[in-house]
Amino acid sequence: MKTIIKIMAIGTLCLPFVSCEKYLDKTPDEDMTLDKVFTNQEWTDQFLAHIYSWCPTEANFADDGGAWRSPFVGGSDEMEIAFGGAYSHQINSGAWNTSDINRSPIWNETYMAVRKVNHFLENLDKVPNASQELKTRWRGEGHFMRAYHHFLSFRAYGPIVLLDKSLEMTDDLLSYTRQPVDVCVDFIVNECDIAVQHLPTGYFNNTNLFGRATSVAAKALKSRVLLYAASPLYNGNTDYAGFVDADGRPLISQTSDLEKWRRAAEAALDCITEAETSGYGLYDQNPDKVENYREIFTANFNKEQLFVKPLNQYDHYLWCDDPISLGGYSIINPTQEMVDAYEMADGTAPILGYDSDGKPIINSASKYQEEGYVATADEQGRWPFGVRNMFVNREPRFYASINFPGQYWKTNQDGTPHELAFWYDGIDGRRFAGSDYCKTGYLMGKLVNERSTRLYPSFFVNQSVWVYFRLAEQYLNYAEAINEYEQSPAKAYPYVNAIRKRAGLPDLPEGLSHTEMRDRIKHERRIELAFETHRFFDVRRWKDAEASQNQPIHSLNINEGTHKQDDAFYKRIVVENRVFESPKHYLFPLHRDEINKNPERLIQNPGW
C-alpha cells in the first residue's frame, strides 16, 4: 500500500505524493497511509486543510523561485523587486528559459495539489461517522480546489493537461496531453458549477471556517476564468495559428466568438448577485477614503473578501516592504510608471504619456506639478509640509498604496513618526544600505498594516490574510465583459462608477464610446487591483503586453540627494530596460525535462 510520504515521479506530469505535515501523525511502527487517513474525520479534514496550503503565497513578491511564491507583480510594470534573486528579473529581462523555469515551479506545484484533491474526492465517502452535511461541504471544497489549481496552471501556460482522477503506474501516462483552451475552460467552469451545488454562500456564523471555499468563491473563479477565455489572447488569436497538438487540433481558437463575452458577463453578474444577496458588499465602512481602501486588505474577513488565504504569522513580505531604518529590506518598490498612473483628486489624469526619452507628457488640465515642494501640509494628513509637488492632490488610492519620499509611515523606536528618506543620504537611502535598498524611491503601502513593523528584537504582525478574490474585481469583470458583448458602455457605467465612488473619485464622464470605456476599465483595473497579481495576466490576456511591458522602467534618482528637497533626487532615471517578445512571452514555457519525457505528444508553447 502506498504511503503519503512516499515520493514518486509519474511520467510526463511529475505528480508526487508529499508529506502531509505533522497532523497526519504516524504510529511508532508505521507510516500514515491514505487508507488510514480516511478512517478518521479529523484526519480527513486536516488532509483537506493541507490541500488549501498549496494555494500559492502570492503575498511574497520577492520570489526567489525556490518556492511557490509570486513573480507576477514584480514581473509587470507596476513593480521593481530590489532583491537580485527574484525570478521576476528573468521575466523582465527576457532571460527566462526552459531550463530555469522550475525556479518558478507552477507546473509541478499545481499538479501536486491536483493529485491530492483527486485522492480526497475519491475517498471522502469512506469516512465513518462524518455527517452527510459535512461530506457535502467537503465535496464542494474538493471540486473548488480542483478548479482553482487547474486555473493556476491555465493562467500561466494556457492549454494544460486535465486530471479528474488519481493516476496510477498502470495508467497510460503518455496519453495525458495538453487540451485546447476551450476544453480547459469548460472543465474548470464545470468544476466550479459542481462546487456551487455543494457549498454554502459564506461562513459568517462560523469564523473557524473563514478561508474555506464557498459557492460565492466558486462563482468568482468561474467569472475570472471566463473573462480570460473571452479575452483576445484566447479568443480569435491568429498569432497562434500554428499552435496545434500532436493530432493537429488547434490549442487556441482562431475564430473570435462574441458569445464568450456574454458567458463572462453572465458569470460575473451571477457572482455579484449571489454575493450581495448573501451579505457581501463593497467595503465602505470608514469615511476616510484612504483608510477605507487600506482596510479592504487589513480588516480581516470583511464583507468584500470572497476567498482568502490565512497567512497566520507569515511575515516575509512585510519585512521586504519595511524601510531599512526600521529593520526592513526596502525591496518591494513600485515603479515611477505605476506612481504616474494614479489620478488626481478630481479624477483627471496627471500624465498623458511619455516622450521618446521617457519624459512625462503632463496634462495641464490636471494641475499636476512635477517640480517644486508643497508649502502646507494636508489637513487630512495625506501629505506633510515640504514634500515634492508631484505627490500632492492625488486620489485617495494613491495615498493608501504608495509610500513616497518625505511621507510619514509607521513609527521610530522612540515612538515618533518615521519620515521615509529614500534620497541617497537619507536614513532609508542607498548610502546606508547593504545589498538590499529601495531602487525606485517608493515602497508599497497597500496590503500592509501600518501597525506592523519589524523593530528588533520583536516583530508584530496585525494582518493575517491574502485576498485572492474580492467583490470589486467582479464589478470590473462584469463591466468589461458587458461592454465588449454589447459593444456599448451603458451597463458598464454603474459598476465602474461604484468602484470610483468608493475610492472618493467622480463618476466617469458620460458619452464614452465602447472603445473609450474599454480603456477606462483597463485603467481602473490597473489602479483598483494594483499589486494583487492581476496586472501581469491582464496585459497578457488583452494582448497589450508587447507594448506596455516592452519599455524602460523609471525611478527617482536614488543615487543622488542629500536632503528631502534636493532636486537631483527627483530626476527620473531608467532603472531597467524590460524585454517582452511576442508571442513567446505571453505564455510560460514548460520545463524542457517535461517535454523530453513525452516529446511527441507534450507540445511546448510557441517561441520557446
C-alpha positions as CSV (number, residue, x, y, z in Angstrom):
1,M,0.0,0.0,0.0
2,K,1.3,3.5,-1.0
3,T,2.1,5.8,1.9
4,I,1.6,9.5,2.0
5,I,5.3,10.2,2.5
6,K,6.4,8.1,-0.4
7,I,7.6,10.2,-3.3
8,M,7.1,9.0,-6.9
9,A,7.6,10.9,-10.1
10,I,4.9,9.8,-12.6
11,G,5.5,10.1,-16.3
12,T,5.2,13.5,-18.0
13,L,3.4,15.2,-15.2
14,C,5.8,14.8,-12.3
15,L,3.0,14.2,-9.8
16,P,4.5,13.2,-6.4
17,F,3.0,12.3,-3.1
18,V,4.4,14.6,-0.5
19,S,4.4,14.7,3.3
20,C,1.1,15.9,4.9
21,E,2.9,17.6,7.8
22,K,2.6,16.7,11.5
23,Y,-1.2,16.4,11.6
24,L,-1.0,13.1,9.9
25,D,0.6,11.6,13.0
26,K,2.2,8.3,12.5
27,T,2.3,5.4,15.0
28,P,5.7,4.4,16.1
29,D,5.8,1.4,13.8
30,E,4.1,2.5,10.6
31,D,3.7,5.4,8.2
32,M,0.3,7.0,7.9
33,T,-1.3,5.6,4.8
34,L,-4.0,7.1,2.5
35,D,-6.4,4.4,3.7
36,K,-5.7,5.3,7.3
37,V,-6.3,9.0,6.7
38,F,-9.9,8.4,5.6
39,T,-10.8,6.3,8.6
40,N,-10.9,9.4,10.8
41,Q,-13.0,12.6,10.4
42,E,-10.3,14.9,11.9
43,W,-7.5,13.4,9.7
44,T,-9.7,13.8,6.6
45,D,-10.4,17.4,7.3
46,Q,-6.7,18.0,8.0
47,F,-5.9,16.4,4.7
48,L,-8.2,18.9,3.1
49,A,-6.7,21.7,5.0
50,H,-3.3,20.6,3.7
51,I,-4.7,20.9,0.1
52,Y,-5.5,24.6,0.9
53,S,-2.0,25.1,2.0
54,W,-0.9,24.5,-1.6
55,C,-2.6,27.7,-2.7
56,P,0.3,30.0,-3.6
57,T,1.7,32.5,-1.2
58,E,1.2,35.4,-3.6
59,A,1.9,37.9,-0.9
60,N,5.6,37.2,-1.4
61,F,6.6,39.3,-4.4
62,A,10.3,38.9,-3.7
63,D,10.2,35.4,-5.3
64,D,13.5,33.6,-5.3
65,G,11.9,30.8,-7.4
66,G,12.6,28.2,-4.7
67,A,9.1,28.1,-3.5
68,W,5.5,28.6,-4.9
69,R,5.6,32.4,-4.5
70,S,4.7,35.2,-6.8
71,P,7.0,36.5,-9.6
72,F,4.0,38.2,-11.2
73,V,3.7,41.6,-9.5
74,G,7.5,42.2,-9.9
75,G,7.2,40.8,-13.5
76,S,4.9,43.6,-14.6
77,D,5.3,47.3,-15.0
78,E,3.8,48.0,-11.6
79,M,6.7,46.9,-9.5
80,E,10.5,46.6,-9.3
81,I,11.9,44.0,-6.9
82,A,15.2,45.1,-5.5
83,F,16.2,41.6,-4.4
84,G,18.5,40.3,-7.1
85,G,17.5,36.7,-6.8
86,A,13.8,37.3,-7.6
87,Y,12.7,35.3,-10.7
88,S,10.8,38.4,-11.9
89,H,14.2,39.7,-13.1
90,Q,14.5,36.8,-15.6
91,I,11.0,37.6,-16.8
92,N,11.6,41.3,-17.2
93,S,15.0,40.9,-18.9
94,G,13.7,38.2,-21.3
95,A,16.3,35.8,-20.0
96,W,13.9,33.2,-18.6
97,N,14.1,29.9,-20.5
98,T,13.0,26.3,-20.5
99,S,16.0,25.2,-18.3
100,D,15.4,27.6,-15.3
101,I,11.6,27.8,-15.3
102,N,11.5,25.3,-12.5
103,R,12.7,28.2,-10.3
104,S,9.0,29.2,-10.6
105,P,7.5,25.8,-10.3
106,I,3.9,26.4,-11.3
107,W,3.5,23.3,-13.4
108,N,4.8,20.9,-10.8
109,E,3.2,22.5,-7.8
110,T,-0.3,22.8,-9.3
111,Y,-0.4,19.1,-10.4
112,M,0.9,18.0,-7.0
113,A,-2.1,19.8,-5.5
114,V,-4.5,18.4,-8.1
115,R,-3.3,14.8,-7.2
116,K,-4.1,15.4,-3.6
117,V,-7.5,16.8,-4.5
118,N,-8.3,13.7,-6.6
119,H,-7.3,11.4,-3.7
120,F,-9.6,13.4,-1.4
121,L,-12.6,13.3,-3.7
122,E,-12.2,9.6,-4.4
123,N,-12.0,8.7,-0.7
124,L,-14.1,11.1,1.4
125,D,-17.2,8.9,1.3
126,K,-15.3,6.2,3.2
127,V,-15.0,8.4,6.3
128,P,-17.1,6.8,9.1
129,N,-19.3,8.9,11.4
130,A,-19.0,12.0,9.2
131,S,-22.4,13.6,8.6
132,Q,-23.8,13.8,5.1
133,E,-23.8,17.6,5.5
134,L,-20.1,17.6,6.2
135,K,-19.3,15.3,3.3
136,T,-21.4,17.5,1.0
137,R,-19.3,20.5,2.0
138,W,-16.1,18.6,1.7
139,R,-17.1,17.6,-1.8
140,G,-17.8,21.1,-2.8
141,E,-14.4,22.3,-1.4
142,G,-12.7,19.5,-3.3
143,H,-14.2,20.5,-6.6
144,F,-13.4,24.1,-6.0
145,M,-9.8,23.2,-5.2
146,R,-9.6,21.1,-8.3
147,A,-10.9,24.0,-10.4
148,Y,-8.6,26.5,-8.7
149,H,-5.4,24.6,-9.1
150,H,-6.2,23.9,-12.7
151,F,-6.8,27.6,-13.2
152,L,-3.4,28.5,-11.6
153,S,-1.8,26.3,-14.3
154,F,-4.0,27.6,-17.0
155,R,-3.4,31.3,-16.4
156,A,0.4,30.7,-16.8
157,Y,0.5,28.1,-19.6
158,G,-2.7,28.4,-21.5
159,P,-3.6,24.8,-22.7
160,I,-3.0,22.4,-19.9
161,V,-3.4,18.7,-19.0
162,L,-6.7,18.0,-17.3
163,L,-6.8,15.5,-14.4
164,D,-10.1,14.4,-12.8
165,K,-8.8,11.2,-11.2
166,S,-5.8,9.9,-9.5
167,L,-3.1,8.4,-11.7
168,E,-1.5,5.0,-11.1
169,M,1.6,3.5,-12.6
170,T,-0.6,1.2,-14.7
171,D,-2.2,4.2,-16.5
172,D,-1.1,5.1,-19.9
173,L,0.6,8.3,-18.7
174,L,1.8,9.4,-22.2
175,S,-1.9,9.7,-23.3
176,Y,-2.4,12.6,-20.9
177,T,-1.6,15.7,-23.1
178,R,-2.5,19.3,-23.2
179,Q,-6.1,20.1,-24.1
180,P,-7.4,23.1,-26.2
181,V,-8.1,26.2,-24.2
182,D,-11.8,26.0,-24.7
183,V,-11.8,22.4,-23.3
184,C,-9.7,23.6,-20.3
185,V,-12.1,26.4,-19.6
186,D,-15.2,24.2,-19.8
187,F,-13.6,21.8,-17.4
188,I,-12.8,24.5,-14.8
189,V,-16.2,26.0,-15.2
190,N,-17.9,22.6,-14.7
191,E,-15.9,22.0,-11.5
192,C,-17.0,25.4,-10.3
193,D,-20.6,24.6,-11.0
194,I,-20.4,21.4,-9.1
195,A,-18.8,23.2,-6.2
196,V,-21.6,25.8,-6.1
197,Q,-24.2,23.0,-5.7
198,H,-22.4,21.7,-2.6
199,L,-21.2,24.8,-0.8
200,P,-22.7,27.5,1.5
201,T,-22.6,31.1,0.4
202,G,-20.4,32.0,3.4
203,Y,-19.3,31.2,6.9
204,F,-20.5,34.4,8.7
205,N,-21.6,32.4,11.7
206,N,-18.5,30.2,11.9
207,T,-15.3,32.2,11.8
208,N,-13.3,29.0,12.2
209,L,-14.2,28.2,8.5
210,F,-13.1,31.6,7.1
211,G,-10.7,30.9,4.3
212,R,-12.6,27.8,3.1
213,A,-14.3,27.7,-0.2
214,T,-17.9,29.0,-0.6
215,S,-20.3,29.0,-3.5
216,V,-19.6,32.7,-4.0
217,A,-15.9,32.0,-4.2
218,A,-16.6,29.3,-6.9
219,K,-18.7,31.8,-8.8
220,A,-15.9,34.3,-8.6
221,L,-13.4,31.8,-10.0
222,K,-15.8,30.9,-12.8
223,S,-16.2,34.6,-13.6
224,R,-12.4,35.1,-13.8
225,V,-11.7,32.1,-16.0
226,L,-14.5,33.0,-18.4
227,L,-13.2,36.6,-18.6
228,Y,-9.8,35.3,-19.5
229,A,-11.3,32.9,-22.1
230,A,-13.2,35.8,-23.8
231,S,-10.1,38.0,-24.0
232,P,-8.0,38.5,-27.2
233,L,-5.2,36.1,-26.1
234,Y,-7.6,33.2,-26.3
235,N,-10.5,34.4,-28.4
236,G,-9.6,34.5,-32.1
237,N,-5.8,34.9,-31.6
238,T,-4.4,34.3,-35.1
239,D,-0.8,34.7,-33.7
240,Y,-1.2,31.1,-32.6
241,A,-2.4,29.7,-35.9
242,G,0.3,27.0,-35.9
243,F,-0.1,26.1,-32.2
244,V,-1.6,22.6,-32.5
245,D,-1.3,19.4,-30.6
246,A,0.1,16.1,-31.9
247,D,-3.2,15.3,-33.6
248,G,-3.4,18.6,-35.3
249,R,-6.1,20.2,-33.0
250,P,-5.7,23.9,-32.6
251,L,-4.9,24.6,-28.9
252,I,-6.1,28.2,-29.1
253,S,-9.2,29.2,-31.1
254,Q,-8.5,31.2,-34.3
255,T,-12.1,32.4,-34.5
256,S,-13.4,35.3,-32.4
257,D,-16.6,34.4,-30.6
258,L,-18.7,37.3,-29.1
259,E,-20.6,34.7,-27.1
260,K,-17.6,34.2,-24.8
261,W,-18.1,37.8,-23.6
262,R,-21.7,37.0,-22.9
263,R,-20.8,34.0,-20.8
264,A,-18.2,36.1,-18.9
265,A,-20.7,38.9,-18.2
266,E,-23.4,36.5,-17.0
267,A,-21.0,34.7,-14.7
268,A,-19.8,38.0,-13.2
269,L,-23.3,39.3,-12.7
270,D,-24.3,36.0,-11.1
271,C,-21.5,36.1,-8.7
272,I,-22.3,39.8,-7.8
273,T,-26.0,39.0,-7.3
274,E,-25.4,36.0,-5.0
275,A,-22.7,37.8,-3.1
276,E,-24.8,40.8,-2.4
277,T,-27.9,38.8,-1.6
278,S,-25.8,36.8,0.9
279,G,-24.4,39.7,2.8
280,Y,-21.2,40.5,0.9
281,G,-20.6,44.0,-0.5
282,L,-18.0,46.7,-1.3
283,Y,-16.2,47.6,1.8
284,D,-17.1,51.2,2.7
285,Q,-17.0,51.4,6.5
286,N,-14.6,54.3,7.0
287,P,-15.4,57.8,5.9
288,D,-11.7,58.4,5.3
289,K,-11.3,57.1,1.8
290,V,-7.6,56.5,2.2
291,E,-8.1,54.4,5.4
292,N,-11.1,52.7,3.9
293,Y,-9.2,51.4,0.9
294,R,-6.4,50.2,3.2
295,E,-8.9,48.3,5.4
296,I,-10.2,46.3,2.4
297,F,-7.0,44.3,2.9
298,T,-6.2,44.7,6.6
299,A,-9.6,44.3,8.2
300,N,-9.6,40.6,8.0
301,F,-12.6,38.6,6.7
302,N,-14.6,41.7,5.8
303,K,-17.6,41.6,3.6
304,E,-15.7,42.4,0.3
305,Q,-13.3,39.4,0.7
306,L,-14.7,36.4,-1.2
307,F,-11.8,34.0,-0.9
308,V,-8.6,34.5,1.1
309,K,-5.6,32.6,2.4
310,P,-4.8,32.9,6.1
311,L,-1.2,33.9,6.5
312,N,-1.0,33.5,10.2
313,Q,2.5,34.6,11.2
314,Y,3.9,34.7,7.6
315,D,5.8,38.0,7.7
316,H,8.4,37.8,5.0
317,Y,6.7,40.2,2.6
318,L,6.2,42.7,5.5
319,W,10.0,42.6,6.1
320,C,10.5,43.2,2.4
321,D,8.3,46.2,2.4
322,D,9.6,48.0,5.5
323,P,12.3,50.7,5.1
324,I,15.8,49.7,6.1
325,S,16.0,52.1,9.0
326,L,13.1,50.2,10.6
327,G,14.8,46.9,10.1
328,G,13.2,46.0,6.8
329,Y,14.7,45.2,3.4
330,S,13.0,48.0,1.3
331,I,12.8,45.8,-1.8
332,I,9.1,46.0,-2.8
333,N,9.3,49.1,-5.0
334,P,6.5,50.5,-7.2
335,T,7.7,51.9,-10.5
336,Q,7.5,55.5,-11.5
337,E,5.1,54.4,-14.2
338,M,2.8,53.0,-11.6
339,V,3.0,56.2,-9.5
340,D,2.1,58.2,-12.6
341,A,-0.9,56.1,-13.3
342,Y,-2.9,57.3,-10.2
343,E,-5.3,60.1,-10.9
344,M,-5.5,63.5,-9.3
345,A,-8.1,64.1,-6.6
346,D,-10.6,65.5,-9.1
347,G,-10.3,62.4,-11.4
348,T,-8.1,63.9,-14.1
349,A,-5.0,62.0,-15.4
350,P,-1.8,63.8,-14.4
351,I,0.4,62.1,-17.1
352,L,-0.9,61.6,-20.7
353,G,2.1,59.6,-21.9
354,Y,5.9,59.9,-22.4
355,D,8.3,61.3,-24.9
356,S,10.8,59.0,-26.6
357,D,13.3,59.9,-23.8
358,G,10.9,58.9,-21.1
359,K,9.9,62.5,-20.1
360,P,6.3,62.6,-19.0
361,I,3.7,64.5,-21.0
362,I,1.9,66.4,-18.3
363,N,-1.9,67.0,-18.6
364,S,-2.2,70.8,-18.0
365,A,-5.8,70.4,-17.1
366,S,-4.9,68.3,-14.1
367,K,-2.9,71.0,-12.3
368,Y,-0.3,68.3,-11.7
369,Q,3.2,69.8,-10.9
370,E,6.4,67.8,-11.4
371,E,8.6,70.5,-9.9
372,G,8.7,72.3,-6.5
373,Y,7.6,71.5,-3.0
374,V,4.3,72.0,-1.2
375,A,4.2,74.9,1.3
376,T,1.5,73.4,3.6
377,A,0.6,70.0,4.9
378,D,-2.7,68.4,4.0
379,E,-5.3,68.8,6.7
380,Q,-6.2,65.1,6.4
381,G,-2.6,64.0,6.7
382,R,-2.3,62.7,3.2
383,W,1.0,64.6,2.7
384,P,3.2,66.6,5.1
385,F,4.8,70.0,4.6
386,G,7.7,70.2,2.2
387,V,7.2,67.1,0.1
388,R,7.5,67.2,-3.7
389,N,4.5,68.7,-5.5
390,M,4.2,65.5,-7.6
391,F,2.8,63.8,-4.6
392,V,0.2,66.4,-3.8
393,N,-3.6,66.3,-4.5
394,R,-3.6,62.8,-5.8
395,E,-6.5,60.4,-5.5
396,P,-7.1,58.5,-2.2
397,R,-6.0,55.2,-3.5
398,F,-2.6,56.7,-4.2
399,Y,-2.0,57.6,-0.5
400,A,-3.3,54.1,0.5
401,S,-1.0,52.3,-2.0
402,I,2.2,54.3,-2.5
403,N,4.8,55.3,0.2
404,F,6.7,58.2,-1.3
405,P,9.7,60.1,0.0
406,G,9.0,62.6,2.7
407,Q,5.8,60.8,3.8
408,Y,5.4,59.7,7.3
409,W,4.9,55.9,7.6
410,K,5.0,53.8,10.8
411,T,7.0,55.0,13.9
412,N,10.5,55.0,15.1
413,Q,11.6,53.1,18.1
414,D,11.1,56.2,20.3
415,G,7.5,56.4,19.1
416,T,8.0,59.4,16.8
417,P,6.6,59.3,13.2
418,H,9.0,57.9,10.7
419,E,9.8,60.1,7.7
420,L,10.6,58.0,4.6
421,A,14.0,59.2,3.4
422,F,14.9,57.4,0.2
423,W,17.3,60.0,-1.2
424,Y,20.9,58.8,-1.3
425,D,22.0,60.3,2.1
426,G,18.7,59.6,3.8
427,I,18.4,57.1,6.6
428,D,16.4,54.8,4.2
429,G,18.7,55.6,1.2
430,R,21.3,53.7,-0.7
431,R,24.3,55.1,1.2
432,F,23.3,53.3,4.4
433,A,22.1,50.1,2.8
434,G,23.8,46.8,2.1
435,S,22.7,44.7,-0.8
436,D,19.0,45.5,-0.2
437,Y,17.8,49.0,-0.7
438,C,14.9,50.9,-2.3
439,K,15.6,51.0,-6.1
440,T,12.8,53.3,-7.2
441,G,12.3,55.8,-4.4
442,Y,9.0,54.3,-3.4
443,L,7.7,51.5,-1.2
444,M,4.3,49.7,-1.4
445,G,1.8,51.0,1.2
446,K,-1.2,48.8,0.1
447,L,-1.7,45.4,1.6
448,V,0.4,46.3,4.7
449,N,-0.9,47.2,8.1
450,E,0.9,50.3,9.3
451,R,0.8,49.0,12.8
452,S,3.0,46.0,11.8
453,T,6.7,46.9,12.0
454,R,10.0,45.0,12.1
455,L,11.6,46.7,15.1
456,Y,14.2,44.4,16.7
457,P,14.0,42.4,18.8
458,S,10.3,41.7,18.1
459,F,8.1,41.7,15.0
460,F,4.4,42.4,15.5
461,V,2.0,41.2,12.8
462,N,-1.5,42.6,12.8
463,Q,-2.6,41.1,9.5
464,S,-3.3,37.6,8.6
465,V,-4.9,37.1,5.1
466,W,-4.1,37.3,1.4
467,V,-7.1,38.2,-0.7
468,Y,-7.5,36.0,-3.9
469,F,-11.0,37.1,-4.8
470,R,-12.9,40.2,-3.8
471,L,-16.2,41.8,-4.9
472,A,-14.6,44.8,-6.6
473,E,-12.9,42.5,-9.2
474,Q,-16.3,41.1,-10.0
475,Y,-17.7,44.6,-10.7
476,L,-14.8,45.2,-13.1
477,N,-15.2,41.8,-14.7
478,Y,-18.8,42.5,-15.4
479,A,-18.2,46.0,-16.7
480,E,-15.5,44.7,-19.1
481,A,-17.4,41.7,-20.4
482,I,-20.8,43.5,-20.9
483,N,-19.1,46.4,-22.6
484,E,-17.4,44.0,-25.0
485,Y,-20.5,41.9,-25.6
486,E,-23.0,44.7,-26.2
487,Q,-20.4,47.0,-27.8
488,S,-21.9,49.7,-25.6
489,P,-20.8,51.1,-22.2
490,A,-24.3,51.7,-20.9
491,K,-24.5,48.7,-18.5
492,A,-20.8,49.1,-17.5
493,Y,-21.1,52.6,-16.1
494,P,-22.8,51.8,-12.8
495,Y,-20.2,49.2,-11.8
496,V,-17.2,51.2,-12.7
497,N,-18.7,54.3,-11.0
498,A,-19.4,52.3,-7.9
499,I,-15.7,51.5,-7.6
500,R,-14.7,55.1,-8.2
501,K,-17.3,56.4,-5.7
502,R,-16.0,54.1,-3.0
503,A,-12.5,55.4,-3.8
504,G,-13.6,59.1,-3.5
505,L,-13.4,59.8,-7.2
506,P,-16.1,61.4,-9.5
507,D,-18.0,59.3,-12.0
508,L,-16.7,58.6,-15.4
509,P,-17.8,61.2,-18.0
510,E,-21.0,60.5,-19.9
511,G,-21.0,59.7,-23.6
512,L,-17.9,57.4,-23.7
513,S,-17.7,55.1,-26.7
514,H,-17.3,51.3,-26.4
515,T,-13.5,51.7,-27.0
516,E,-13.2,54.6,-24.7
517,M,-14.9,52.6,-21.9
518,R,-12.6,49.7,-22.6
519,D,-9.6,52.0,-22.0
520,R,-11.2,53.3,-18.8
521,I,-11.9,49.8,-17.5
522,K,-8.3,48.8,-18.2
523,H,-7.1,51.8,-16.3
524,E,-9.5,51.2,-13.4
525,R,-8.2,47.6,-13.1
526,R,-4.6,48.8,-13.0
527,I,-5.3,51.1,-10.1
528,E,-8.1,49.4,-8.1
529,L,-6.4,45.9,-8.4
530,A,-2.8,47.1,-8.1
531,F,-0.3,44.6,-6.6
532,E,-3.0,41.9,-6.3
533,T,-1.5,39.7,-9.1
534,H,-3.8,40.9,-11.8
535,R,-1.8,43.3,-13.9
536,F,0.7,40.6,-15.2
537,F,-2.2,38.5,-16.5
538,D,-4.4,41.4,-17.6
539,V,-1.9,42.9,-20.0
540,R,-1.3,39.4,-21.5
541,R,-5.0,38.4,-22.0
542,W,-5.6,41.8,-23.6
543,K,-2.5,41.3,-25.8
544,D,-1.2,44.7,-24.6
545,A,2.0,43.4,-23.1
546,E,4.1,43.6,-26.2
547,A,3.7,47.4,-25.9
548,S,3.3,48.1,-22.2
549,Q,5.9,45.6,-20.9
550,N,8.5,46.2,-23.6
551,Q,9.6,49.5,-22.3
552,P,12.1,51.1,-19.9
553,I,11.0,51.3,-16.3
554,H,11.8,54.5,-14.4
555,S,12.5,55.5,-10.9
556,L,13.6,58.6,-8.9
557,N,17.4,59.1,-8.8
558,I,18.3,57.1,-5.7
559,N,22.0,57.8,-6.5
560,E,21.6,61.5,-5.7
561,G,20.2,63.6,-2.9
562,T,21.4,65.0,0.4
563,H,18.1,66.1,1.7
564,K,14.3,65.9,1.1
565,Q,14.2,69.0,-1.2
566,D,17.3,68.1,-3.3
567,D,16.1,68.4,-6.9
568,A,18.7,66.0,-8.1
569,F,16.9,63.1,-6.3
570,Y,13.6,63.8,-8.2
571,K,15.1,63.4,-11.6
572,R,13.6,60.4,-13.4
573,I,16.1,57.8,-14.4
574,V,15.9,54.4,-16.1
575,V,16.0,51.6,-13.5
576,E,15.6,48.7,-16.0
577,N,15.1,48.2,-19.8
578,R,12.5,45.5,-19.9
579,V,12.0,43.0,-22.7
580,F,8.8,41.3,-24.0
581,E,8.9,39.1,-27.1
582,S,5.6,38.4,-28.8
583,P,4.0,35.9,-28.9
584,K,6.7,34.0,-26.9
585,H,6.3,35.8,-23.6
586,Y,2.5,35.7,-23.5
587,L,2.7,32.2,-22.0
588,F,5.1,30.5,-19.6
589,P,7.2,27.7,-21.1
590,L,7.1,24.1,-19.9
591,H,10.4,22.9,-18.5
592,R,12.4,21.1,-21.1
593,D,12.6,18.0,-18.9
594,E,8.8,17.7,-19.0
595,I,8.9,18.0,-22.8
596,N,11.7,15.4,-23.1
597,K,9.5,12.8,-21.2
598,N,6.9,12.9,-24.0
599,P,8.4,14.9,-26.9
600,E,5.9,13.5,-29.5
601,R,2.8,14.5,-27.7
602,L,3.5,17.1,-25.0
603,I,3.7,20.3,-27.1
604,Q,5.8,23.3,-26.0
605,N,4.4,26.8,-26.0
606,P,5.2,28.9,-29.2
607,G,8.6,30.6,-29.3
608,W,10.2,28.5,-26.5
